[in-house]
Amino acid sequence: MGHDMPHPVRERIGGALMIALGLTVTAIAARYRLGTLAVMGPGFFPAALGVILVFCGGLVAIFPGASTTSMPPIVTEGGGVDPRGWLAILAGIVAFIVVGRYGGLMPASFAVVAIAALGDRSNSWRDAVLLGLVMTTVSVGVFWWMLGLQMPLFRWG
């Protein structure tokens, strides 16, 4: 999509692509056993994400520009793309894999959130640590305690 295309048109196209991707993911996930909320099958989580993506894509398509005033710019003053955000997200994912393998769920959850939070230039180290602590608490409550995720909270080595 070129830069000469009006902003609302680009957002509507982006929303339509999100809807298409969400519908595709949901259709593929429906081929697997969905199960119930208490006993989820292999298709449950991807189907839920697909439905959420359709919903979010619909919001983007219907209300273009609704969130652009609060979003930080992803383009530098020189016109290039600021790599900090996507590098932080990729580093967070790698950290989750490595720290989760050798450290367990709690340190891995903290690492992924804190590192990814530093991708936003408006976040301080303090903000990243606080967000990491809060989200670690949430992830332990939801994934380990409520859903019974078979990953130890802490592991050494």
C-alpha positions in Angstrom: 0.0 0.0 0.0 1.5 3.3 -1.0 1.9 6.3 1.2 -0.3 8.3 -1.2 -3.4 6.3 -0.2 -5.6 8.1 2.4 -5.1 6.9 5.9 -8.7 5.7 6.5 -8.6 3.7 3.3 -5.4 2.0 4.4 -7.0 1.2 7.8 -10.1 -0.2 6.2 -8.0 -2.4 4.0 -6.0 -3.5 7.0 -9.2 -4.3 8.9 -10.5 -6.3 6.0 -7.2 -8.3 5.9 -7.5 -8.9 9.6 -11.0 -10.2 9.2 -10.0 -12.5 6.3 -7.1 -13.9 8.3 -9.3 -14.4 11.4 -11.9 -16.2 9.3 -9.3 -18.4 7.8 -7.7 -19.3 11.2 -11.2 -20.0 12.6 -12.1 -22.3 9.7 -8.9 -24.2 10.0 -9.2 -24.5 13.7 -12.8 -25.8 13.4 -11.4 -28.9 11.7 -9.9 -29.9 15.1 -11.7 -30.9 18.2 -12.7 -27.7 20.0 -13.7 -29.1 23.3 -15.2 -27.0 26.1 -13.8 -24.1 28.2 -13.1 -26.6 31.0 -11.5 -29.2 28.7 -10.1 -27.4 25.7 -9.4 -29.3 22.6 -6.5 -28.6 20.2 -8.7 -26.3 18.1 -10.1 -24.2 20.9 -7.3 -21.6 21.3 -6.7 -21.0 17.6 -10.4 -20.7 17.0 -10.8 -18.2 19.9 -7.9 -16.1 18.5 -9.4 -16.2 15.0 -12.7 -14.9 16.4 -10.9 -12.2 18.3 -9.0 -11.2 15.2 -12.3 -10.9 13.2 -13.7 -8.7 15.9 -10.7 -6.5 16.1 -10.5 -6.3 12.3 -14.1 -5.2 12.2 -13.4 -2.4 14.7 -10.4 -1.2 12.7 -12.5 -1.3 9.5 -15.5 0.4 10.9 -13.7 3.0 13.0 -10.6 4.0 11.0 -8.3 6.4 12.8 -10.0 5.9 16.1 -6.7 5.0 17.9 -4.1 6.9 15.8 -3.8 9.9 18.1 -2.6 7.8 21.0 -0.3 5.4 19.1 3.4 6.2 19.1 5.0 6.7 15.7 6.7 3.7 14.1 8.5 5.9 11.6 11.6 7.9 12.5 11.9 11.6 11.7 14.2 10.7 8.8 11.4 8.6 7.3 12.8 5.2 8.2 11.1 2.5 10.3 12.0 2.5 14.0 13.2 -1.0 14.6 13.1 -0.8 18.4 9.5 -2.1 18.7 9.8 -5.2 16.6 13.3 -6.0 17.8 12.0 -5.9 21.4 9.1 -8.2 20.5 11.3 -10.7 18.8 13.8 -10.5 21.7 11.0 -11.1 24.1 9.8 -14.2 22.3 13.4 -15.6 22.2 13.8 -14.8 25.9 10.5 -16.7 26.6 11.7 -19.8 24.8 15.1 -19.8 26.4 14.2 -18.7 29.9 11.1 -20.9 29.9 13.2 -23.9 29.0 15.8 -23.3 31.7 14.0 -21.1 34.3 10.3 -22.0 34.2 7.0 -20.1 33.7 7.4 -17.2 36.1 10.8 -16.0 34.9 9.8 -16.6 31.2 6.6 -14.7 31.6 8.4 -11.8 33.2 11.1 -11.8 30.6 8.8 -11.7 27.6 6.6 -8.9 29.0 9.4 -6.7 30.3 11.6 -7.0 27.2 8.6 -6.4 24.9 7.5 -3.4 26.9 10.9 -1.7 26.4 10.1 -1.6 22.7 7.9 1.4 23.4 10.2 4.4 23.9 7.7 6.0 26.3 8.2 3.1 28.8 10.9 3.3 31.4 12.7 0.4 33.0 10.4 0.8 36.0 7.3 0.6 33.9 8.7 -2.5 32.1 9.4 -4.2 35.5 6.0 -3.3 37.0 4.2 -4.5 33.8 6.3 -7.7 33.9 5.4 -8.4 37.5 1.7 -7.8 37.0 1.5 -9.9 33.8 3.6 -12.7 35.5 1.0 -12.8 38.3 -1.8 -13.0 35.7 -0.1 -15.7 33.6 0.5 -17.8 36.6 -3.1 -17.4 37.7 -4.6 -18.2 34.3 -2.2 -20.7 32.7 -0.7 -22.5 35.6 -3.4 -22.4 38.3 -6.7 -22.2 36.3 -5.8 -24.1 33.1 -3.2 -26.5 34.7 -0.4 -25.7 32.2 2.2 -28.5 32.5 5.2 -26.1 32.9 6.9 -25.7 36.2 6.8 -22.3 37.8 10.6 -22.4 38.4 13.2 -24.7 37.0 16.9 -24.7 37.5 18.8 -25.9 34.5 
